[in-house]
């Protein structure tokens, strides 16, 4: 299967998204390689589902992380409300894959895209952060002859952040435009706190919490001013994979999906990276590492690279680089080495990736390190979102941390 760079060379292809007829070892697969670990995936799905239930929030995981039909379905089977996407094309993928509820957490302003998605308005919710965006939506839906009003969340942003109306007064103006457009239905408030902070410092957490409090204020103003429709559920959504604990703490008290206190309100996180977690950015910032209870999430995604050269005693070159591994949120982490001579992977202390080229990584090692050409290194990765898009298929192993991981299937991705 030459079109999939993760598949064994010169052998019959494995069936994508199905177990191999006979489990294989990683030695059967070429490097560079990125694998998923079934043991960690299953743990993360259970852990996040239980956490959301305990915190009193729903989950619409961001599908852009994996763009995998198999993993999306597992998230839905674990109780997800629906799937979040970022672009009109991703929305069409979700529609084709039968996702029942799709949250396009972005502005939909391209006329051609509006026309294409108009027939699917009953399954779709989108965002708007300006009156111009509302006008484009209304015009496009009118041109398409849409018969079902499209649910639209007014997006609240923050100074220095990403999209989103700047401040509650501006957001209210956008909401009034949505409410007055017959082709649209004001369906709640959306936002993204992750654009306002990038660490877990006190200042960053205070900025995130202040922003979330403004989302609450906006929602209450919309309700008080009668801008929400008389019937129908209202959605409040925020939450990437870094600060979802704060989102739950501040927004969850508003959740009332049955409408026991009046209007039905649901609160949705959009965390996506939790399904694989990582050994870098999210490991350091996840609420589970900031005093959260329980075991937390496990890294389910790993890189594997073969030693090609040791031209200097303290320098090793391996065959994985920028085309294979994420590097935007930190370089890969050297975890273990498996000898070409056999035996289990052994912890590799004192080694560090210092740089990567397109197809090589530079690893600084102690001069007395036991590692030679042909050995395979296991790498921890940082930021799964920019790992998946480099692979059209990823082998699924039973447990990446086992002495002898077995490949039990293949997970296919779709990135266009």
Helices and strands as residue ranges (DSSP letters): E 24-25, G 26-28, E 33-37, H 38-55, E 58-59, G 63-65, H 69-77, E 83-85, H 88-96, E 102-107, H 111-118, G 121-123, E 124-128, H 131-143, E 150-157, E 165-166, H 168-179, E 184-190, G 193-196, H 202-224, E 234-237, H 244-251, G 252-254, E 265-269, G 273-275, H 281-285, G 287-289, E 301-312, E 315-318, E 333-338, E 346-347, E 352-356, E 361-364, E 376-380, H 385-388, E 393-397, E 406-412
